[in-house]
Amino acid sequence: MTNKNYKQKTDCGSIATDGESPMVWFVRDLDNPADRIKHLEFHIEHRDYFSVLATIINIALKEPDFEKDKIFSKLYEDLQYLQKNYDIVKKKP
């Protein structure tokens, strides 16, 4: 996939091309389950969900201005969705 195609999908929250922190798009879509699923699917497709998850957790732990309970509650929902719908498979060398 070319970088041009990747940029075309920024409507579902690409941290690589929209210039906003992952926390901005994460907080923006907390209450919209359909958009949250789109974000999850997008980052799974682009194989960067774990780095996005780690970044969100890191920012949430360091930033006193964010509602940590709400953020971690939504992360829990994301992980429950992933548990129900996906398997983690080791990458082939």
Jmol script that loads the backbone (N, CA, C; Angstrom):
load data "model"
ATOM      1  N   MET A   1       0.847  -1.174   0.000  1.00  0.00           N
ATOM      2  CA  MET A   1       0.000   0.000   0.000  1.00  0.00           C
ATOM      3  C   MET A   1       0.892   1.237   0.000  1.00  0.00           C
ATOM      4  N   THR A   2       0.563   2.185  -0.844  1.00  0.00           N
ATOM      5  CA  THR A   2       1.375   3.395  -0.933  1.00  0.00           C
ATOM      6  C   THR A   2       0.993   4.381   0.149  1.00  0.00           C
ATOM      7  N   ASN A   3       1.886   5.315   0.400  1.00  0.00           N
ATOM      8  CA  ASN A   3       1.615   6.349   1.394  1.00  0.00           C
ATOM      9  C   ASN A   3       0.385   7.165   0.995  1.00  0.00           C
ATOM     10  N   LYS A   4       0.176   7.362  -0.304  1.00  0.00           N
ATOM     11  CA  LYS A   4      -1.000   8.101  -0.769  1.00  0.00           C
ATOM     12  C   LYS A   4      -2.286   7.407  -0.311  1.00  0.00           C
ATOM     13  N   ASN A   5      -2.362   6.074  -0.467  1.00  0.00           N
ATOM     14  CA  ASN A   5      -3.539   5.335  -0.023  1.00  0.00           C
ATOM     15  C   ASN A   5      -3.715   5.442   1.479  1.00  0.00           C
ATOM     16  N   TYR A   6      -2.631   5.384   2.202  1.00  0.00           N
ATOM     17  CA  TYR A   6      -2.690   5.494   3.661  1.00  0.00           C
ATOM     18  C   TYR A   6      -3.262   6.843   4.055  1.00  0.00           C
ATOM     19  N   LYS A   7      -2.841   7.905   3.401  1.00  0.00           N
ATOM     20  CA  LYS A   7      -3.337   9.246   3.714  1.00  0.00           C
ATOM     21  C   LYS A   7      -4.820   9.379   3.399  1.00  0.00           C
ATOM     22  N   GLN A   8      -5.296   8.684   2.392  1.00  0.00           N
ATOM     23  CA  GLN A   8      -6.703   8.790   2.032  1.00  0.00           C
ATOM     24  C   GLN A   8      -7.610   8.220   3.110  1.00  0.00           C
ATOM     25  N   LYS A   9      -7.092   7.418   4.000  1.00  0.00           N
ATOM     26  CA  LYS A   9      -7.911   6.794   5.033  1.00  0.00           C
ATOM     27  C   LYS A   9      -7.833   7.539   6.363  1.00  0.00           C
ATOM     28  N   THR A  10      -7.343   8.765   6.369  1.00  0.00           N
ATOM     29  CA  THR A  10      -7.185   9.488   7.629  1.00  0.00           C
ATOM     30  C   THR A  10      -8.510   9.844   8.282  1.00  0.00           C
ATOM     31  N   ASP A  11      -9.615   9.715   7.564  1.00  0.00           N
ATOM     32  CA  ASP A  11     -10.900  10.020   8.178  1.00  0.00           C
ATOM     33  C   ASP A  11     -11.207   9.104   9.351  1.00  0.00           C
ATOM     34  N   CYS A  12     -10.531   7.971   9.443  1.00  0.00           N
ATOM     35  CA  CYS A  12     -10.767   7.108  10.594  1.00  0.00           C
ATOM     36  C   CYS A  12      -9.608   7.160  11.579  1.00  0.00           C
ATOM     37  N   GLY A  13      -8.810   8.221  11.545  1.00  0.00           N
ATOM     38  CA  GLY A  13      -7.898   8.475  12.643  1.00  0.00           C
ATOM     39  C   GLY A  13      -6.468   8.052  12.479  1.00  0.00           C
ATOM     40  N   SER A  14      -5.818   8.429  11.434  1.00  0.00           N
ATOM     41  CA  SER A  14      -4.422   8.059  11.263  1.00  0.00           C
ATOM     42  C   SER A  14      -3.513   9.009  12.026  1.00  0.00           C
ATOM     43  N   ILE A  15      -2.704   8.470  12.930  1.00  0.00           N
ATOM     44  CA  ILE A  15      -1.761   9.328  13.643  1.00  0.00           C
ATOM     45  C   ILE A  15      -0.589   9.689  12.753  1.00  0.00           C
ATOM     46  N   ALA A  16      -0.382   8.935  11.687  1.00  0.00           N
ATOM     47  CA  ALA A  16       0.768   9.161  10.836  1.00  0.00           C
ATOM     48  C   ALA A  16       0.578  10.357   9.915  1.00  0.00           C
ATOM     49  N   THR A  17      -0.657  10.752   9.642  1.00  0.00           N
ATOM     50  CA  THR A  17      -0.857  11.775   8.623  1.00  0.00           C
ATOM     51  C   THR A  17      -1.709  12.957   9.043  1.00  0.00           C
ATOM     52  N   ASP A  18      -2.404  12.893  10.153  1.00  0.00           N
ATOM     53  CA  ASP A  18      -3.285  14.012  10.465  1.00  0.00           C
ATOM     54  C   ASP A  18      -2.645  15.051  11.372  1.00  0.00           C
ATOM     55  N   GLY A  19      -1.471  14.775  11.911  1.00  0.00           N
ATOM     56  CA  GLY A  19      -0.763  15.752  12.714  1.00  0.00           C
ATOM     57  C   GLY A  19      -1.260  15.895  14.138  1.00  0.00           C
ATOM     58  N   GLU A  20      -2.301  15.156  14.508  1.00  0.00           N
ATOM     59  CA  GLU A  20      -2.820  15.223  15.868  1.00  0.00           C
ATOM     60  C   GLU A  20      -2.286  14.036  16.656  1.00  0.00           C
ATOM     61  N   SER A  21      -2.224  14.208  17.972  1.00  0.00           N
ATOM     62  CA  SER A  21      -1.791  13.088  18.799  1.00  0.00           C
ATOM     63  C   SER A  21      -2.860  12.012  18.786  1.00  0.00           C
ATOM     64  N   PRO A  22      -2.499  10.747  19.069  1.00  0.00           N
ATOM     65  CA  PRO A  22      -3.508   9.686  19.116  1.00  0.00           C
ATOM     66  C   PRO A  22      -4.587   9.987  20.148  1.00  0.00           C
ATOM     67  N   MET A  23      -4.232  10.688  21.209  1.00  0.00           N
ATOM     68  CA  MET A  23      -5.209  10.987  22.246  1.00  0.00           C
ATOM     69  C   MET A  23      -6.308  11.902  21.705  1.00  0.00           C
ATOM     70  N   VAL A  24      -5.967  12.799  20.771  1.00  0.00           N
ATOM     71  CA  VAL A  24      -6.968  13.715  20.231  1.00  0.00           C
ATOM     72  C   VAL A  24      -8.051  12.946  19.501  1.00  0.00           C
ATOM     73  N   TRP A  25      -7.676  12.062  18.579  1.00  0.00           N
ATOM     74  CA  TRP A  25      -8.732  11.332  17.878  1.00  0.00           C
ATOM     75  C   TRP A  25      -9.389  10.327  18.795  1.00  0.00           C
ATOM     76  N   PHE A  26      -8.664   9.795  19.757  1.00  0.00           N
ATOM     77  CA  PHE A  26      -9.255   8.847  20.689  1.00  0.00           C
ATOM     78  C   PHE A  26     -10.342   9.524  21.520  1.00  0.00           C
ATOM     79  N   VAL A  27     -10.043  10.670  22.076  1.00  0.00           N
ATOM     80  CA  VAL A  27     -11.007  11.398  22.893  1.00  0.00           C
ATOM     81  C   VAL A  27     -12.163  11.904  22.039  1.00  0.00           C
ATOM     82  N   ARG A  28     -11.870  12.327  20.840  1.00  0.00           N
ATOM     83  CA  ARG A  28     -12.902  12.870  19.956  1.00  0.00           C
ATOM     84  C   ARG A  28     -14.001  11.848  19.685  1.00  0.00           C
ATOM     85  N   ASP A  29     -13.661  10.573  19.607  1.00  0.00           N
ATOM     86  CA  ASP A  29     -14.630   9.548  19.227  1.00  0.00           C
ATOM     87  C   ASP A  29     -14.996   8.604  20.367  1.00  0.00           C
ATOM     88  N   LEU A  30     -14.804   9.021  21.604  1.00  0.00           N
ATOM     89  CA  LEU A  30     -15.093   8.135  22.725  1.00  0.00           C
ATOM     90  C   LEU A  30     -16.520   7.618  22.728  1.00  0.00           C
ATOM     91  N   ASP A  31     -17.472   8.445  22.367  1.00  0.00           N
ATOM     92  CA  ASP A  31     -18.875   8.082  22.515  1.00  0.00           C
ATOM     93  C   ASP A  31     -19.537   7.594  21.231  1.00  0.00           C
ATOM     94  N   ASN A  32     -18.766   7.364  20.199  1.00  0.00           N
ATOM     95  CA  ASN A  32     -19.330   6.890  18.946  1.00  0.00           C
ATOM     96  C   ASN A  32     -18.782   5.487  18.656  1.00  0.00           C
ATOM     97  N   PRO A  33     -19.525   4.442  19.036  1.00  0.00           N
ATOM     98  CA  PRO A  33     -19.026   3.068  18.867  1.00  0.00           C
ATOM     99  C   PRO A  33     -18.672   2.707  17.430  1.00  0.00           C
ATOM    100  N   ALA A  34     -19.430   3.189  16.462  1.00  0.00           N
ATOM    101  CA  ALA A  34     -19.140   2.858  15.064  1.00  0.00           C
ATOM    102  C   ALA A  34     -17.784   3.422  14.645  1.00  0.00           C
ATOM    103  N   ASP A  35     -17.488   4.649  15.039  1.00  0.00           N
ATOM    104  CA  ASP A  35     -16.191   5.237  14.706  1.00  0.00           C
ATOM    105  C   ASP A  35     -15.063   4.542  15.460  1.00  0.00           C
ATOM    106  N   ARG A  36     -15.328   4.134  16.686  1.00  0.00           N
ATOM    107  CA  ARG A  36     -14.305   3.421  17.461  1.00  0.00           C
ATOM    108  C   ARG A  36     -13.947   2.110  16.773  1.00  0.00           C
ATOM    109  N   ILE A  37     -14.957   1.386  16.260  1.00  0.00           N
ATOM    110  CA  ILE A  37     -14.703   0.138  15.546  1.00  0.00           C
ATOM    111  C   ILE A  37     -13.932   0.430  14.262  1.00  0.00           C
ATOM    112  N   LYS A  38     -14.298   1.512  13.558  1.00  0.00           N
ATOM    113  CA  LYS A  38     -13.554   1.903  12.356  1.00  0.00           C
ATOM    114  C   LYS A  38     -12.091   2.162  12.688  1.00  0.00           C
ATOM    115  N   HIS A  39     -11.823   2.850  13.798  1.00  0.00           N
ATOM    116  CA  HIS A  39     -10.442   3.109  14.206  1.00  0.00           C
ATOM    117  C   HIS A  39      -9.705   1.805  14.483  1.00  0.00           C
ATOM    118  N   LEU A  40     -10.343   0.920  15.208  1.00  0.00           N
ATOM    119  CA  LEU A  40      -9.702  -0.359  15.507  1.00  0.00           C
ATOM    120  C   LEU A  40      -9.379  -1.112  14.222  1.00  0.00           C
ATOM    121  N   GLU A  41     -10.358  -1.228  13.349  1.00  0.00           N
ATOM    122  CA  GLU A  41     -10.164  -1.953  12.095  1.00  0.00           C
ATOM    123  C   GLU A  41      -9.068  -1.308  11.243  1.00  0.00           C
ATOM    124  N   PHE A  42      -9.060   0.008  11.201  1.00  0.00           N
ATOM    125  CA  PHE A  42      -8.043   0.733  10.440  1.00  0.00           C
ATOM    126  C   PHE A  42      -6.644   0.410  10.944  1.00  0.00           C
ATOM    127  N   HIS A  43      -6.455   0.481  12.248  1.00  0.00           N
ATOM    128  CA  HIS A  43      -5.121   0.255  12.804  1.00  0.00           C
ATOM    129  C   HIS A  43      -4.727  -1.214  12.769  1.00  0.00           C
ATOM    130  N   ILE A  44      -5.685  -2.098  12.827  1.00  0.00           N
ATOM    131  CA  ILE A  44      -5.371  -3.519  12.656  1.00  0.00           C
ATOM    132  C   ILE A  44      -4.934  -3.768  11.224  1.00  0.00           C
ATOM    133  N   GLU A  45      -5.660  -3.215  10.274  1.00  0.00           N
ATOM    134  CA  GLU A  45      -5.326  -3.364   8.859  1.00  0.00           C
ATOM    135  C   GLU A  45      -3.921  -2.846   8.558  1.00  0.00           C
ATOM    136  N   HIS A  46      -3.551  -1.762   9.207  1.00  0.00           N
ATOM    137  CA  HIS A  46      -2.239  -1.157   8.962  1.00  0.00           C
ATOM    138  C   HIS A  46      -1.164  -1.662   9.927  1.00  0.00           C
ATOM    139  N   ARG A  47      -1.536  -2.628  10.709  1.00  0.00           N
ATOM    140  CA  ARG A  47      -0.616  -3.322  11.613  1.00  0.00           C
ATOM    141  C   ARG A  47       0.096  -2.389  12.586  1.00  0.00           C
ATOM    142  N   ASP A  48      -0.617  -1.392  13.055  1.00  0.00           N
ATOM    143  CA  ASP A  48       0.004  -0.477  14.022  1.00  0.00           C
ATOM    144  C   ASP A  48      -0.838  -0.319  15.289  1.00  0.00           C
ATOM    145  N   TYR A  49      -1.816  -1.217  15.497  1.00  0.00           N
ATOM    146  CA  TYR A  49      -2.685  -1.058  16.659  1.00  0.00           C
ATOM    147  C   TYR A  49      -1.914  -1.118  17.972  1.00  0.00           C
ATOM    148  N   PHE A  50      -0.960  -2.027  18.097  1.00  0.00           N
ATOM    149  CA  PHE A  50      -0.237  -2.141  19.364  1.00  0.00           C
ATOM    150  C   PHE A  50       0.561  -0.880  19.673  1.00  0.00           C
ATOM    151  N   SER A  51       1.162  -0.281  18.667  1.00  0.00           N
ATOM    152  CA  SER A  51       1.906   0.960  18.921  1.00  0.00           C
ATOM    153  C   SER A  51       0.961   2.100  19.264  1.00  0.00           C
ATOM    154  N   VAL A  52      -0.210   2.145  18.643  1.00  0.00           N
ATOM    155  CA  VAL A  52      -1.207   3.164  18.971  1.00  0.00           C
ATOM    156  C   VAL A  52      -1.717   2.962  20.400  1.00  0.00           C
ATOM    157  N   LEU A  53      -2.022   1.730  20.754  1.00  0.00           N
ATOM    158  CA  LEU A  53      -2.484   1.414  22.103  1.00  0.00           C
ATOM    159  C   LEU A  53      -1.438   1.819  23.140  1.00  0.00           C
ATOM    160  N   ALA A  54      -0.190   1.460  22.889  1.00  0.00           N
ATOM    161  CA  ALA A  54       0.886   1.818  23.823  1.00  0.00           C
ATOM    162  C   ALA A  54       1.032   3.326  23.951  1.00  0.00           C
ATOM    163  N   THR A  55       0.896   4.038  22.850  1.00  0.00           N
ATOM    164  CA  THR A  55       1.003   5.497  22.874  1.00  0.00           C
ATOM    165  C   THR A  55      -0.137   6.116  23.674  1.00  0.00           C
ATOM    166  N   ILE A  56      -1.354   5.626  23.465  1.00  0.00           N
ATOM    167  CA  ILE A  56      -2.505   6.146  24.201  1.00  0.00           C
ATOM    168  C   ILE A  56      -2.338   5.916  25.696  1.00  0.00           C
ATOM    169  N   ILE A  57      -1.924   4.725  26.062  1.00  0.00           N
ATOM    170  CA  ILE A  57      -1.711   4.424  27.482  1.00  0.00           C
ATOM    171  C   ILE A  57      -0.633   5.322  28.067  1.00  0.00           C
ATOM    172  N   ASN A  58       0.454   5.482  27.343  1.00  0.00           N
ATOM    173  CA  ASN A  58       1.556   6.325  27.813  1.00  0.00           C
ATOM    174  C   ASN A  58       1.121   7.779  28.007  1.00  0.00           C
ATOM    175  N   ILE A  59       0.407   8.312  27.042  1.00  0.00           N
ATOM    176  CA  ILE A  59      -0.070   9.694  27.141  1.00  0.00           C
ATOM    177  C   ILE A  59      -1.061   9.825  28.295  1.00  0.00           C
ATOM    178  N   ALA A  60      -1.987   8.880  28.403  1.00  0.00           N
ATOM    179  CA  ALA A  60      -3.001   8.938  29.468  1.00  0.00           C
ATOM    180  C   ALA A  60      -2.357   8.900  30.846  1.00  0.00           C
ATOM    181  N   LEU A  61      -1.302   8.145  30.989  1.00  0.00           N
ATOM    182  CA  LEU A  61      -0.623   8.053  32.279  1.00  0.00           C
ATOM    183  C   LEU A  61       0.151   9.321  32.624  1.00  0.00           C
ATOM    184  N   LYS A  62       0.601  10.042  31.599  1.00  0.00           N
ATOM    185  CA  LYS A  62       1.436  11.227  31.828  1.00  0.00           C
ATOM    186  C   LYS A  62       0.660  12.530  31.857  1.00  0.00           C
ATOM    187  N   GLU A  63      -0.496  12.580  31.209  1.00  0.00           N
ATOM    188  CA  GLU A  63      -1.243  13.827  31.070  1.00  0.00           C
ATOM    189  C   GLU A  63      -2.322  13.950  32.138  1.00  0.00           C
ATOM    190  N   PRO A  64      -2.205  14.895  33.040  1.00  0.00           N
ATOM    191  CA  PRO A  64      -3.203  15.041  34.105  1.00  0.00           C
ATOM    192  C   PRO A  64      -4.545  15.596  33.617  1.00  0.00           C
ATOM    193  N   ASP A  65      -4.584  16.200  32.433  1.00  0.00           N
ATOM    194  CA  ASP A  65      -5.802  16.847  31.942  1.00  0.00           C
ATOM    195  C   ASP A  65      -6.837  15.879  31.374  1.00  0.00           C
ATOM    196  N   PHE A  66      -6.457  14.658  31.081  1.00  0.00           N
ATOM    197  CA  PHE A  66      -7.382  13.723  30.462  1.00  0.00           C
ATOM    198  C   PHE A  66      -8.109  12.905  31.517  1.00  0.00           C
ATOM    199  N   GLU A  67      -9.325  12.528  31.183  1.00  0.00           N
ATOM    200  CA  GLU A  67     -10.142  11.722  32.081  1.00  0.00           C
ATOM    201  C   GLU A  67      -9.704  10.265  31.972  1.00  0.00           C
ATOM    202  N   LYS A  68      -8.777   9.876  32.822  1.00  0.00           N
ATOM    203  CA  LYS A  68      -8.191   8.544  32.731  1.00  0.00           C
ATOM    204  C   LYS A  68      -9.227   7.429  32.868  1.00  0.00           C
ATOM    205  N   ASP A  69     -10.177   7.586  33.767  1.00  0.00           N
ATOM    206  CA  ASP A  69     -11.193   6.548  33.942  1.00  0.00           C
ATOM    207  C   ASP A  69     -11.971   6.315  32.654  1.00  0.00           C
ATOM    208  N   LYS A  70     -12.344   7.399  31.993  1.00  0.00           N
ATOM    209  CA  LYS A  70     -13.100   7.285  30.747  1.00  0.00           C
ATOM    210  C   LYS A  70     -12.236   6.674  29.647  1.00  0.00           C
ATOM    211  N   ILE A  71     -10.990   7.111  29.547  1.00  0.00           N
ATOM    212  CA  ILE A  71     -10.086   6.604  28.522  1.00  0.00           C
ATOM    213  C   ILE A  71      -9.835   5.112  28.720  1.00  0.00           C
ATOM    214  N   PHE A  72      -9.497   4.723  29.953  1.00  0.00           N
ATOM    215  CA  PHE A  72      -9.214   3.309  30.187  1.00  0.00           C
ATOM    216  C   PHE A  72     -10.472   2.451  30.068  1.00  0.00           C
ATOM    217  N   SER A  73     -11.629   3.010  30.357  1.00  0.00           N
ATOM    218  CA  SER A  73     -12.881   2.291  30.154  1.00  0.00           C
ATOM    219  C   SER A  73     -13.084   1.988  28.671  1.00  0.00           C
ATOM    220  N   LYS A  74     -12.796   2.968  27.815  1.00  0.00           N
ATOM    221  CA  LYS A  74     -12.937   2.769  26.373  1.00  0.00           C
ATOM    222  C   LYS A  74     -11.872   1.814  25.844  1.00  0.00           C
ATOM    223  N   LEU A  75     -10.668   1.883  26.382  1.00  0.00           N
ATOM    224  CA  LEU A  75      -9.636   0.918  25.985  1.00  0.00           C
ATOM    225  C   LEU A  75     -10.074  -0.498  26.354  1.00  0.00           C
ATOM    226  N   TYR A  76     -10.690  -0.642  27.515  1.00  0.00           N
ATOM    227  CA  TYR A  76     -11.204  -1.940  27.936  1.00  0.00           C
ATOM    228  C   TYR A  76     -12.239  -2.449  26.924  1.00  0.00           C
ATOM    229  N   GLU A  77     -13.145  -1.580  26.502  1.00  0.00           N
ATOM    230  CA  GLU A  77     -14.147  -1.966  25.508  1.00  0.00           C
ATOM    231  C   GLU A  77     -13.478  -2.384  24.194  1.00  0.00           C
ATOM    232  N   ASP A  78     -12.461  -1.623  23.771  1.00  0.00           N
ATOM    233  CA  ASP A  78     -11.722  -1.974  22.555  1.00  0.00           C
ATOM    234  C   ASP A  78     -11.109  -3.367  22.677  1.00  0.00           C
ATOM    235  N   LEU A  79     -10.476  -3.624  23.802  1.00  0.00           N
ATOM    236  CA  LEU A  79      -9.813  -4.914  24.000  1.00  0.00           C
ATOM    237  C   LEU A  79     -10.830  -6.053  24.081  1.00  0.00           C
ATOM    238  N   GLN A  80     -11.994  -5.801  24.652  1.00  0.00           N
ATOM    239  CA  GLN A  80     -13.056  -6.813  24.671  1.00  0.00           C
ATOM    240  C   GLN A  80     -13.520  -7.125  23.242  1.00  0.00           C
ATOM    241  N   TYR A  81     -13.665  -6.093  22.422  1.00  0.00           N
ATOM    242  CA  TYR A  81     -14.040  -6.281  21.016  1.00  0.00           C
ATOM    243  C   TYR A  81     -12.983  -7.114  20.292  1.00  0.00           C
ATOM    244  N   LEU A  82     -11.730  -6.771  20.520  1.00  0.00           N
ATOM    245  CA  LEU A  82     -10.651  -7.509  19.870  1.00  0.00           C
ATOM    246  C   LEU A  82     -10.617  -8.961  20.341  1.00  0.00           C
ATOM    247  N   GLN A  83     -10.809  -9.198  21.612  1.00  0.00           N
ATOM    248  CA  GLN A  83     -10.829 -10.553  22.151  1.00  0.00           C
ATOM    249  C   GLN A  83     -11.926 -11.386  21.493  1.00  0.00           C
ATOM    250  N   LYS A  84     -13.077 -10.767  21.290  1.00  0.00           N
ATOM    251  CA  LYS A  84     -14.224 -11.471  20.711  1.00  0.00           C
ATOM    252  C   LYS A  84     -14.041 -11.753  19.214  1.00  0.00           C
ATOM    253  N   ASN A  85     -13.336 -10.866  18.512  1.00  0.00           N
ATOM    254  CA  ASN A  85     -13.310 -10.933  17.053  1.00  0.00           C
ATOM    255  C   ASN A  85     -11.968 -11.272  16.416  1.00  0.00           C
ATOM    256  N   TYR A  86     -10.891 -11.327  17.181  1.00  0.00           N
ATOM    257  CA  TYR A  86      -9.575 -11.529  16.597  1.00  0.00           C
ATOM    258  C   TYR A  86      -8.751 -12.519  17.398  1.00  0.00           C
ATOM    259  N   ASP A  87      -7.774 -13.101  16.720  1.00  0.00           N
ATOM    260  CA  ASP A  87      -6.729 -13.902  17.346  1.00  0.00           C
ATOM    261  C   ASP A  87      -5.403 -13.196  17.107  1.00  0.00           C
ATOM    262  N   ILE A  88      -4.522 -13.280  18.079  1.00  0.00           N
ATOM    263  CA  ILE A  88      -3.171 -12.758  17.880  1.00  0.00           C
ATOM    264  C   ILE A  88      -2.329 -13.898  17.322  1.00  0.00           C
ATOM    265  N   VAL A  89      -1.668 -13.650  16.213  1.00  0.00           N
ATOM    266  CA  VAL A  89      -0.856 -14.661  15.560  1.00  0.00           C
ATOM    267  C   VAL A  89       0.552 -14.128  15.429  1.00  0.00           C
ATOM    268  N   LYS A  90       1.522 -14.942  15.793  1.00  0.00           N
ATOM    269  CA  LYS A  90       2.932 -14.538  15.694  1.00  0.00           C
ATOM    270  C   LYS A  90       3.306 -14.302  14.240  1.00  0.00           C
ATOM    271  N   LYS A  91       4.055 -13.238  14.004  1.00  0.00           N
ATOM    272  CA  LYS A  91       4.518 -12.938  12.663  1.00  0.00           C
ATOM    273  C   LYS A  91       5.536 -13.971  12.220  1.00  0.00           C
ATOM    274  N   LYS A  92       5.508 -14.258  10.941  1.00  0.00           N
ATOM    275  CA  LYS A  92       6.499 -15.189  10.382  1.00  0.00           C
ATOM    276  C   LYS A  92       7.801 -14.420  10.174  1.00  0.00           C
ATOM    277  N   PRO A  93       8.928 -15.063  10.467  1.00  0.00           N
ATOM    278  CA  PRO A  93      10.227 -14.365  10.294  1.00  0.00           C
ATOM    279  C   PRO A  93      10.534 -14.035   8.854  1.00  0.00           C
TER     280      PRO A  93
END
end "model"
wireframe off; spacefill off
backbone 0.3
color backbone group
